[in-house]
Amino acid sequence: MEWASWSDFWAMGGYGFYVWGSFGATAACVGVEVMLLRRAAAHTRRRLRRMLQWEEQ
């Protein structure tokens, strides 16, 4: 596709709101997923450290 201007590109033939909204929603979901995975990994590391300390006693 060719667009005459940047505003035509962002409008996407009248579907820009849906196209860019979908990209934004997907990026937000991926960001939340990454945040939750990091949090879960940190929790798992803490739990493993506690288990190892308990076994050493």
C-alpha positions as CSV (number, residue, x, y, z in Angstrom):
1,M,0.0,0.0,0.0
2,E,1.0,3.6,-0.6
3,W,-0.1,6.5,1.5
4,A,-0.1,10.1,0.3
5,S,0.8,11.4,3.8
6,W,1.6,10.4,7.3
7,S,-1.9,11.2,8.4
8,D,-3.2,8.8,5.8
9,F,-0.8,6.2,7.2
10,W,-2.1,6.7,10.7
11,A,-5.7,6.7,9.6
12,M,-5.2,3.4,7.8
13,G,-8.1,4.0,5.4
14,G,-10.5,4.7,8.2
15,Y,-9.5,1.7,10.3
16,G,-6.6,3.3,12.2
17,F,-8.4,3.4,15.5
18,Y,-9.0,-0.4,15.4
19,V,-5.5,-1.2,14.0
20,W,-3.5,1.0,16.4
21,G,-5.9,0.1,19.3
22,S,-5.2,-3.6,18.6
23,F,-1.4,-3.0,18.6
24,G,-1.7,-1.0,21.8
25,A,-3.8,-3.6,23.6
26,T,-1.4,-6.3,22.5
27,A,1.6,-4.3,23.7
28,A,-0.1,-3.7,27.0
29,C,-0.9,-7.4,27.4
30,V,2.7,-8.4,26.6
31,G,4.0,-5.9,29.1
32,V,1.7,-7.1,31.9
33,E,2.7,-10.7,31.1
34,V,6.4,-9.9,31.3
35,M,5.9,-8.1,34.6
36,L,3.9,-11.0,36.0
37,L,6.6,-13.5,34.9
38,R,9.4,-11.5,36.5
39,R,7.4,-11.3,39.7
40,A,6.7,-15.0,39.7
41,A,10.4,-15.8,39.0
42,A,11.5,-13.6,41.9
43,H,9.0,-15.3,44.2
44,T,10.2,-18.7,43.1
45,R,13.9,-17.7,43.8
46,R,13.0,-16.5,47.3
47,R,11.1,-19.7,48.0
48,L,13.9,-21.9,46.8
49,R,16.4,-19.9,48.9
50,R,14.2,-20.5,52.0
51,M,13.9,-24.2,51.2
52,L,17.7,-24.5,50.9
53,Q,18.2,-22.7,54.2
54,W,15.7,-25.0,55.8
55,E,17.4,-28.1,54.6
56,E,20.8,-26.9,55.9
57,Q,19.5,-26.7,59.4
